[in-house]
């Protein structure tokens, strides 16, 4: 078998470009065929415990209970539903899902999320409709993370701080329907709010105590304390003044002392008379 026929024997199943190679030794030709034949790129294999499925005609990527501590790679760009629930994800970085232009549903529930970047959902403004952040460790989230999203969010079962920032977040999103929505104030909230549902308290001005209203109240209290101190001092002075005036008339008048010399003169004068 010549070198040319050796090459042509392998070309039908490999690549046609090797057929144009100049004659060479059989071993060299074989190495060239193996080295130069292009292979189609293999599709990315999902991490263990993850799989791609078609659910109701929509591309779905499931990584539930896969033991993930970081966001997985290899998510198809045409994914519409992404399930990352019941893992060990602690944070969501900026632009984490911006390569998924048609993503409609994202489930991040039952993780250990304690931090969301303000740009965590960048690129999903026109597509994301459902977002599940329930059963995590979120005490607060940046309002910037939800700006521009037309999304329904589940925020239940998190240890919320229940402050003015959370109230601003709720103005940007629609909550998943349910009794009380499950937003309960956690240990980081004011002591009198811990364990209470947040929504009935969201209208209280005291939630923004660290803001302008709180500073104004602090100034008013300080002014009242100062005025009270001055009133006490003035009252004490007036009481002392009145007491002094009442004691004055009770003091007996002192007699003028009699001079000894004048007394003797008066006795002599009386004797002469």
C-alpha positions as CSV (number, residue, x, y, z in Angstrom):
1,X,0.0,0.0,0.0
2,X,1.5,3.3,-1.0
3,X,1.5,6.4,1.2
4,X,-1.1,8.1,-0.9
5,X,-3.5,5.1,-0.7
6,X,-2.8,4.9,3.1
7,X,-3.9,8.5,3.5
8,X,-7.0,8.1,1.3
9,X,-8.0,5.1,3.3
10,X,-8.3,7.1,6.5
11,X,-9.8,10.3,5.0
12,X,-13.4,9.2,4.5
13,X,-14.0,9.1,8.2
14,X,-11.8,12.0,9.2
15,X,-11.2,15.0,7.0
16,X,-10.7,15.7,3.4
17,X,-7.9,18.1,3.8
18,X,-5.4,15.3,4.6
19,X,-5.9,13.9,1.1
20,X,-4.1,16.9,-0.3
21,X,-0.9,16.1,1.7
22,X,2.2,15.3,-0.4
23,X,3.4,11.7,-0.4
24,X,5.2,10.7,2.8
25,X,6.0,7.7,4.9
26,X,3.1,5.7,6.2
27,X,3.7,6.5,9.8
28,X,4.2,10.2,9.1
29,X,1.0,10.3,7.1
30,X,-0.9,8.7,9.9
31,X,0.4,11.2,12.4
32,X,-0.5,14.0,10.0
33,X,-4.1,12.7,9.6
34,X,-4.6,12.4,13.3
35,X,-3.0,15.8,14.1
36,X,-4.6,17.8,11.3
37,X,-8.2,16.5,11.2
38,X,-10.4,19.0,12.9
39,X,-12.9,17.7,15.4
40,X,-16.2,19.4,16.2
41,X,-16.3,21.0,19.6
42,X,-17.8,18.9,22.2
43,X,-20.9,20.3,24.0
44,X,-20.2,21.3,27.6
45,X,-21.1,18.6,30.1
46,X,-23.3,19.9,32.9
47,X,-21.9,19.4,36.4
48,X,-22.8,16.3,38.3
49,X,-26.3,16.4,39.5
50,X,-27.4,18.9,36.8
51,X,-29.3,18.1,33.6
52,X,-31.1,19.8,30.7
53,X,-34.7,19.0,30.0
54,X,-37.7,20.2,28.0
55,X,-40.6,21.1,30.3
56,X,-43.8,22.3,28.7
57,X,-41.8,23.0,25.5
58,X,-39.3,25.3,27.3
59,X,-35.6,24.6,27.8
60,X,-35.0,23.9,31.5
61,X,-31.7,23.6,33.3
62,X,-32.0,21.8,36.7
63,X,-29.2,21.8,39.3
64,X,-31.4,21.1,42.4
65,X,-29.6,19.5,45.3
66,X,-26.3,19.2,43.4
67,X,-24.0,20.3,46.2
68,X,-23.0,23.5,44.3
69,X,-21.0,26.2,46.2
70,X,-20.5,28.3,43.0
71,X,-22.8,29.0,40.0
72,X,-22.4,26.2,37.4
73,X,-21.0,26.6,33.9
74,X,-22.3,25.1,30.7
75,X,-25.9,26.5,31.1
76,X,-27.4,26.7,27.5
77,X,-28.0,30.2,26.3
78,X,-31.6,29.4,25.4
79,X,-32.5,28.3,28.9
80,X,-35.8,29.7,30.0
81,X,-36.1,28.1,33.5
82,X,-33.1,27.7,35.8
83,X,-33.3,25.8,39.0
84,X,-30.4,26.2,41.4
85,X,-32.3,25.5,44.6
86,X,-31.1,23.4,47.6
87,X,-27.4,24.0,47.2
88,X,-24.7,25.8,49.1
89,X,-24.6,29.1,47.1
90,X,-23.5,32.0,49.4
91,X,-23.5,34.9,47.0
92,X,-24.5,36.0,43.5
93,X,-21.9,38.1,41.7
94,X,-22.6,40.9,39.2
95,X,-23.8,39.8,35.8
96,X,-24.1,36.2,36.9
97,X,-26.9,35.5,34.4
98,X,-26.4,38.0,31.7
99,X,-25.5,35.3,29.2
100,X,-29.0,33.9,29.4
101,X,-31.0,36.4,27.3
102,X,-34.3,34.5,27.4
103,X,-34.3,33.4,31.1
104,X,-37.8,33.8,32.5
105,X,-37.7,31.8,35.8
106,X,-34.8,31.6,38.3
107,X,-35.0,29.5,41.5
108,X,-32.3,30.3,44.1
109,X,-34.3,29.1,47.1
110,X,-32.9,27.0,50.0
111,X,-29.3,28.1,49.7
112,X,-27.1,30.0,52.1
113,X,-27.2,33.3,50.2
114,X,-26.2,36.2,52.4
115,X,-25.1,38.7,49.7
116,X,-26.5,39.8,46.4
117,X,-24.5,42.1,44.1
118,X,-26.4,45.3,43.0
119,X,-25.9,44.0,39.4
120,X,-26.7,40.3,40.1
121,X,-29.6,40.2,37.6
122,X,-28.1,42.6,35.0
123,X,-29.2,41.6,31.5
124,X,-32.5,40.1,32.7
125,X,-34.6,43.3,32.8
126,X,-36.8,42.4,29.8
127,X,-37.2,38.7,30.4
128,X,-37.2,37.6,34.0
129,X,-40.7,37.1,35.4
130,X,-40.2,34.8,38.5
131,X,-37.4,34.9,41.1
132,X,-37.3,32.7,44.2
133,X,-35.0,33.9,47.0
134,X,-36.8,32.2,49.8
135,X,-35.2,30.2,52.7
136,X,-31.7,31.9,52.5
137,X,-29.7,34.1,54.9
138,X,-30.5,37.4,53.4
139,X,-30.8,40.2,56.0
140,X,-30.8,43.0,53.3
141,X,-30.5,43.3,49.6
142,X,-29.5,46.3,47.5
143,X,-32.4,48.0,45.8
144,X,-30.3,48.4,42.7
145,X,-30.5,44.6,42.1
146,X,-34.2,45.0,41.2
147,X,-34.3,48.2,39.3
148,X,-35.7,47.7,35.9
149,X,-37.0,44.2,36.5
150,X,-40.6,43.3,36.0
151,X,-40.5,40.3,38.3
152,X,-42.5,38.6,41.0
153,X,-40.2,37.7,43.9
154,X,-40.5,35.3,46.8
155,X,-38.5,36.8,49.8
156,X,-39.9,34.6,52.5
157,X,-38.0,32.7,55.2
158,X,-35.0,35.1,55.4
159,X,-33.7,36.9,58.6
160,X,-34.6,40.4,57.3
161,X,-33.3,43.5,59.1
162,X,-36.7,45.2,58.5
163,X,-35.4,48.7,57.8
164,X,-36.0,51.5,55.4
165,X,-33.9,49.8,52.8
166,X,-36.2,46.8,52.7
167,X,-39.2,49.0,52.3
168,X,-37.5,50.5,49.2
169,X,-36.9,47.1,47.8
170,X,-40.6,46.2,48.1
171,X,-41.5,49.2,46.1
172,X,-39.5,47.8,43.2
173,X,-40.9,44.3,43.1
174,X,-44.1,42.3,43.2
175,X,-44.2,39.8,46.0
176,X,-45.4,36.2,45.4
177,X,-49.0,35.9,46.7
178,X,-49.4,34.4,50.1
179,X,-50.5,35.1,53.6
180,X,-48.2,37.8,54.9
181,X,-45.7,36.8,52.2
182,X,-43.5,35.3,54.9
183,X,-41.3,38.4,55.4
184,X,-40.4,38.2,59.1
185,X,-38.0,40.5,60.9
186,X,-34.9,38.6,62.0
187,X,-32.3,39.1,64.8
188,X,-30.7,42.1,63.1
189,X,-33.9,44.1,63.3
190,X,-34.9,46.4,66.2
191,X,-35.6,44.4,69.3
192,X,-39.3,45.3,69.3
193,X,-39.6,44.1,65.7
194,X,-38.0,40.7,65.9
195,X,-40.4,37.9,64.9
196,X,-43.0,40.3,63.5
197,X,-44.4,40.4,60.0
198,X,-42.8,43.2,58.1
199,X,-45.6,44.3,55.7
200,X,-47.9,45.7,58.5
201,X,-45.0,47.7,59.8
202,X,-43.7,49.0,56.5
203,X,-45.5,52.3,56.8
204,X,-43.9,53.3,60.1
205,X,-41.6,56.3,59.9
206,X,-39.4,54.8,62.7
207,X,-38.0,52.3,60.1
208,X,-36.0,55.1,58.7
209,X,-34.6,56.2,62.1
210,X,-31.2,56.5,60.7
211,X,-32.3,59.0,58.1
212,X,-33.4,62.6,58.1
213,X,-36.5,62.1,60.3
214,X,-34.4,60.3,62.9
215,X,-31.9,63.0,63.0
216,X,-34.6,65.6,63.4
217,X,-36.1,63.6,66.3
218,X,-32.8,63.4,68.0
219,X,-32.3,67.2,67.7
220,X,-35.8,67.8,69.2
221,X,-35.1,65.6,72.2
222,X,-31.8,67.3,72.9
223,X,-33.5,70.7,72.7
224,X,-36.2,69.6,75.1
225,X,-33.7,68.3,77.6
226,X,-31.7,71.6,77.4
227,X,-34.9,73.7,78.0
228,X,-35.9,71.4,80.8
229,X,-32.6,72.0,82.5
230,X,-32.9,75.7,82.2
231,X,-36.4,75.6,83.6
232,X,-35.2,73.6,86.6
233,X,-32.5,76.1,87.3
234,X,-34.9,79.1,87.1
235,X,-37.4,77.4,89.3
236,X,-34.7,76.7,91.9
237,X,-33.6,80.3,91.9
238,X,-37.1,81.6,92.3
239,X,-37.8,79.2,95.2
240,X,-34.6,80.3,97.0
241,X,-35.5,84.0,96.4
242,X,-39.1,83.6,97.9
243,X,-37.7,81.6,100.8
244,X,-35.2,84.4,101.7
245,X,-38.0,87.1,101.6
246,X,-40.2,85.1,103.9
247,X,-37.5,84.6,106.5
248,X,-36.5,88.3,106.5
249,X,-39.4,89.8,108.7
250,X,-39.2,87.0,111.3
251,X,-35.7,88.2,112.4
252,X,-36.0,90.4,115.7
253,X,-34.7,93.9,115.5
254,X,-31.5,94.5,117.4
255,X,-31.3,97.3,120.1
256,X,-28.7,99.9,119.8
257,X,-25.9,99.4,122.5
258,X,-25.9,101.9,125.5
259,X,-22.6,103.6,125.9
260,X,-21.2,103.3,129.5
261,X,-19.9,106.9,129.7
262,X,-23.3,108.5,129.0
263,X,-25.0,106.3,131.7
264,X,-22.7,107.7,134.4
265,X,-23.3,111.3,133.3
266,X,-27.0,110.8,133.4
267,X,-26.7,109.4,137.1
268,X,-24.6,112.5,138.1
269,X,-27.1,114.8,136.6
270,X,-29.9,113.2,138.4
271,X,-28.1,113.5,141.8
272,X,-27.5,117.2,141.3
273,X,-31.0,117.9,140.5
